[in-house]
Structure formats: structure tokens, C-alpha cells
Amino acid sequence: HIQVSAAATVTLEDDKAGGDEVIFKAEYAANGGEFLVFPEKYPLASGEDAADLIITTSAGNVYVTAVGYEI
């Protein structure tokens, strides 16, 4: 779940040994958000052992809740 209090760009990246790979990027208006569901093995299951969450905003707050499991 992603929710922003001010306009923001949110990027999710898979942290791969050969370089980060963007798997999701969205621009949200103030007080906007989204609930994301990724099926098993897509897109965060790269076979490598780390994931980054990068949030870019110039003002306001960003709230993120992430739930998952290691496979």
C-alpha cells in the first residue's frame, strides 16, 4: 500500500548484482495512493536476495506498508 500527502514519484527497484532494475514507477497527486498486489514470482522475485524501495518527493509525507515472504 502506498499513500502520499503531497505530489510524489514512487519507484520500486530490484537490487540486482548487475545493477538496479526498476520494476514499478508511478506519479501520485497529493493525497493519492494505490494498493499493489504482485503475484508469486512477479516482479519482486528475481532470484537475488535484496530489494530497494526508493521514494522521491519534494514535500509532504509518504506512507508505505509492504508485506512479503522469501521464496
N, C-alpha and C positions, 0 to 999 in steps of 0.2 A: 504494500500500500504506500503510495506517495501522495503527499499533500503539501502545497506551498502557500505561504501567506503573502508573498509578493511574486511578481513575474520571475520565472526562473527556467533555466535549461537543466535537465537532469540527464546524465549519461551513466549507463551501466557498462562496465568493461570486464572482460575475462582477462585475467593477468596471466598471460602465457609466457613461457621462457623466451620465445622468439619475438616478443613484443605484445603490448596490449591489443585486444581486439574488441571493438565496440559492438555490443550486442543489442543495445537499446538506447535511443536518444529521443527526447521529447521536450518541447517547449510548452510550459504551462502558464496560463494567465494567473493573476493574483487570485488567491482563494480557490485555485483549481487543484486537480489531482486525478489519480487513476488507481484502480486496483488491477494488478497484473497477476496472471497465473501462467506459469511456464510448465508445460507438460514434462514428464520424466525425460531426462537426457536432452532437453532443448530449452533454452540455448545455453544454460549455465553449466552443463556437464561436459566440459571439454576434455576430461581425462587428466587434466593437470590439477594441482592442489590449492589454487588460490583464486579469489575473485575480488575485484575492486568495485567500490561504489564511489563515483565521482559526482559531486553535486556542485553546480556552478550557479551563483546568484549574486546580484549586486546589492540586494537589500532584502530584509524580511527573514522569515524562518522557513526551513524545510523540514518536514517530518517524514520519516521513513520507518516502516516496520517490515522486516524481512524474516521469513521462516523458510527453512530448507533442511536438507539432510545430505550427508556424504554417501556417495554410491561407489 
